[in-house]
Amino acid sequence: MATEVHAAEGATGYIIHHLTPLTVGEGFWALNLDTLFFSAVLGGLFVWFFKMAADKATAGVPGLVQNFAEMLIEFVDNQVKDSFHGKNELIAPLALTIFCWVFLWNFMDLFPVDILPLVGSLMGIEYLRVVPSTDLNATFAMSISVFCLIIFYSIKIKGPWGFAKELMFQPFGPWLLPFNLLLKLVEEIAKPISLALRLFGNLYAGELIFILIALLPWYIQPVLSFPWAIFHILIITLQAFIFMVLTIVYLGMAHEDH
Amino acid sequence: MSINATLIGQMITFALLVWFTMKYIWPPLFDSLEERKKKIADGLAAAEKGQEQMHLAEKKATGVLKQAKEQSSEIVNLAQKRATEIVEASKDTAKKEGDRLILVAKAQIEQEKQQAKEGLRKEVAALALRAAEQILSAEIDKTKHQDILSKISNQLG
């Protein structure tokens, strides 16, 4: 079995094994099946839960499911109202999807690091990385999608010329055009990169620490992994929240006409 | 740790999720929230209105009560006045009746007195006549003095 193969290589092998995705294909066209599978399942879970709440939605006394869904809806709606002043049907559902999906991704981090890979190895799957947000593909997919929306709305609201003018003439006026352009491009491109890397970095590091704790003798593990897991509940929520709020803020900026 | 086609797969999944949320999840939940908000606001407004109406009704009730009290005291006063009037009137009639009865009694007494007097007078006359008769029977011839006797009898009767 896979774990035994790597066990021979010691701690480094154990860590590398845990952080290697299940891949098919070669080069760029390779697919990380575990990332795709788990994020799709979690997305399905999110959609299923909320669809259930939406189907039974009533203006009367809400049930438990509806109550929880409405709590999240209201929370997201408040965030959107706070930092987005335009009128857009997409922003709030987008923010809700990002928050819930990222949260569920991150939540996978709280499963004991060996459980799902063990189940996988019993089914003959050699590598299994269960936390989609420890895969750069997942975080970049989301941040690039957001980036595309930023560009789309910038052009839609300000017009192609308006957007170009903003890129060229701000913040220092037309005499410093190349400098403005460079500054603006860096600013724009930094948005998706920082979004993706922040989420990836936090969760990757968190997962790594769980793996390191798992390497310690069993009687020390609870002392360390329990507080770290508690702390991680905060981190996973916070990261989901940050991704959502920054998306709203960026799209709000795209809607502001100077 | 490398970027590969997973990125594209993830972007498609993300787009599908966002589309689904936007189309089927957000609107019904958000609408039900808004509707409930409106319902609660309406309920509160109705409650406030009801309270106001209750205050008005209370005020009205106190007014009506006060009026009723005034009316009842007026009625009581009137009744009292009327009662005293009736008492006074009956006193008057009683007094009058009494006076009348006294007068009638007095008249009756007078009449009876007269009758008694008449009776007595007749008896005295008869007695006197009988006495005179007895005195005179010896000396006076009844037939001779018939004229005188009847004259006296007439005078006495």
Boltz contact constraints between the chains, C-beta under 6 A:
constraints:
  - contact:
      token1: [A, 28]
      token2: [B, 4]
      max_distance: 6.0
  - contact:
      token1: [A, 29]
      token2: [B, 5]
      max_distance: 6.0
  - contact:
      token1: [A, 30]
      token2: [B, 4]
      max_distance: 6.0
  - contact:
      token1: [A, 31]
      token2: [B, 5]
      max_distance: 6.0
  - contact:
      token1: [A, 31]
      token2: [B, 6]
      max_distance: 6.0
  - contact:
      token1: [A, 32]
      token2: [B, 6]
      max_distance: 6.0
  - contact:
      token1: [A, 35]
      token2: [B, 6]
      max_distance: 6.0
  - contact:
      token1: [A, 36]
      token2: [B, 9]
      max_distance: 6.0
  - contact:
      token1: [A, 40]
      token2: [B, 13]
      max_distance: 6.0
  - contact:
      token1: [A, 43]
      token2: [B, 13]
      max_distance: 6.0
  - contact:
      token1: [A, 43]
      token2: [B, 17]
      max_distance: 6.0
  - contact:
      token1: [A, 47]
      token2: [B, 20]
      max_distance: 6.0
  - contact:
      token1: [A, 50]
      token2: [B, 25]
      max_distance: 6.0
  - contact:
      token1: [A, 54]
      token2: [B, 25]
      max_distance: 6.0
  - contact:
      token1: [A, 54]
      token2: [B, 28]
      max_distance: 6.0
  - contact:
      token1: [A, 54]
      token2: [B, 29]
      max_distance: 6.0
  - contact:
      token1: [A, 57]
      token2: [B, 28]
      max_distance: 6.0
  - contact:
      token1: [A, 57]
      token2: [B, 29]
      max_distance: 6.0
  - contact:
      token1: [A, 57]
      token2: [B, 32]
      max_distance: 6.0
  - contact:
      token1: [A, 59]
      token2: [B, 32]
      max_distance: 6.0
  - contact:
      token1: [A, 59]
      token2: [B, 35]
      max_distance: 6.0
  - contact:
      token1: [A, 59]
      token2: [B, 36]
      max_distance: 6.0
  - contact:
      token1: [A, 59]
      token2: [B, 39]
      max_distance: 6.0
  - contact:
      token1: [A, 69]
      token2: [B, 29]
      max_distance: 6.0
  - contact:
      token1: [A, 70]
      token2: [B, 33]
      max_distance: 6.0
  - contact:
      token1: [A, 73]
      token2: [B, 29]
      max_distance: 6.0
  - contact:
      token1: [A, 93]
      token2: [B, 21]
      max_distance: 6.0
  - contact:
      token1: [A, 93]
      token2: [B, 22]
      max_distance: 6.0
  - contact:
      token1: [A, 93]
      token2: [B, 26]
      max_distance: 6.0
  - contact:
      token1: [A, 94]
      token2: [B, 18]
      max_distance: 6.0
  - contact:
      token1: [A, 96]
      token2: [B, 21]
      max_distance: 6.0
  - contact:
      token1: [A, 97]
      token2: [B, 17]
      max_distance: 6.0
  - contact:
      token1: [A, 97]
      token2: [B, 18]
      max_distance: 6.0
  - contact:
      token1: [A, 97]
      token2: [B, 21]
      max_distance: 6.0
  - contact:
      token1: [A, 137]
      token2: [B, 6]
      max_distance: 6.0
  - contact:
      token1: [A, 137]
      token2: [B, 7]
      max_distance: 6.0
  - contact:
      token1: [A, 137]
      token2: [B, 10]
      max_distance: 6.0
  - contact:
      token1: [A, 138]
      token2: [B, 10]
      max_distance: 6.0
  - contact:
      token1: [A, 140]
      token2: [B, 7]
      max_distance: 6.0
  - contact:
      token1: [A, 141]
      token2: [B, 7]
      max_distance: 6.0
  - contact:
      token1: [A, 141]
      token2: [B, 10]
      max_distance: 6.0
  - contact:
      token1: [A, 141]
      token2: [B, 11]
      max_distance: 6.0
  - contact:
      token1: [A, 142]
      token2: [B, 14]
      max_distance: 6.0
  - contact:
      token1: [A, 145]
      token2: [B, 11]
      max_distance: 6.0
  - contact:
      token1: [A, 145]
      token2: [B, 14]
      max_distance: 6.0
